Amino acid sequence: MENKKVLVRGDRSGVFFGELIERNCQEVELKNCRRIWYWDGAASISQLAKEGTKIPDNCKFTVTVEKIIITDAIEIILCTDESITSIEGVKEWKY
């Protein structure tokens, strides 16, 4: 899955969307990453990874950071082209 866009669920850190650079056990490095703080329009991150969100205006996806290392990854799901378009289309949630 390296160099592919994925959703990563951390045990305590939350859910992230980005391009997988490297994985080493529970440590995952992503680039061009957004935290998926809150989503609506998908029942789970599995559906979000497959179909994207059906209600993008009600989602809270953070700004994009260049790189991040998640040290508690427990799930990595490959995103479809449909979901990538949907997730990237959600406006940045910020103050």
C-alpha positions in Angstrom: 0.0 0.0 0.0 3.0 2.3 0.0 2.4 5.5 -2.0 -1.3 4.9 -2.0 -3.9 7.0 -0.2 -5.3 5.3 2.9 -7.3 5.8 6.1 -5.5 4.9 9.3 -7.2 4.4 12.6 -5.0 5.0 15.6 -5.8 3.2 18.9 -5.9 6.6 20.7 -4.8 9.2 18.2 -7.9 9.0 15.9 -8.4 8.6 12.2 -6.2 10.0 9.5 -6.3 10.3 5.7 -3.1 10.5 3.7 -0.5 8.9 1.4 1.3 6.0 3.0 5.1 6.4 3.1 6.1 3.6 5.4 4.7 1.2 8.0 6.7 -0.5 10.7 4.5 -2.4 13.2 2.2 0.1 14.7 4.2 3.1 13.4 2.8 4.6 10.2 4.2 7.6 8.3 1.9 9.5 6.1 2.4 12.5 3.9 -0.2 15.1 2.8 -2.3 14.0 5.8 -5.6 15.2 7.3 -7.1 14.2 10.6 -10.6 12.9 10.2 -11.9 14.5 13.4 -15.6 14.0 12.6 -17.5 12.5 9.6 -21.1 12.2 8.6 -22.5 10.4 5.6 -20.7 7.1 6.1 -21.4 4.5 8.7 -17.8 3.6 9.4 -14.3 4.3 8.2 -14.6 1.2 6.0 -17.5 2.9 4.1 -15.6 6.2 4.1 -12.6 4.5 2.5 -14.8 2.8 -0.1 -17.4 5.5 -0.9 -16.4 8.7 0.8 -18.9 10.9 2.6 -22.4 11.6 1.4 -22.7 14.7 3.6 -19.4 16.6 3.2 -20.7 19.9 4.6 -21.2 18.2 8.0 -17.7 16.7 8.2 -14.7 18.1 10.2 -11.5 17.2 8.4 -8.5 19.3 9.5 -5.9 21.2 7.5 -3.4 19.1 5.6 0.1 18.6 7.1 3.1 17.7 5.1 4.1 14.6 7.2 3.0 12.8 10.3 4.0 9.7 12.1 1.2 7.8 13.9 2.6 5.5 16.6 -0.5 3.6 17.5 -2.0 2.4 14.1 -4.4 -0.5 14.5 -6.1 -0.3 11.1 -5.0 0.8 7.6 -7.6 0.8 4.8 -6.8 1.5 1.1 -9.1 4.3 -0.3 -10.9 4.0 -3.7 -10.7 6.8 -6.3 -14.3 7.7 -5.3 -13.5 8.1 -1.7 -10.3 10.1 -2.4 -12.3 12.6 -4.5 -14.9 12.8 -1.8 -12.5 13.2 1.2 -10.2 15.7 -0.6 -13.3 17.7 -1.5 -14.3 18.3 2.1 -13.3 21.9 3.1 -10.7 22.3 5.8 -12.1 22.6 9.3 -10.3 25.3 11.2 -10.9 28.5 13.2 
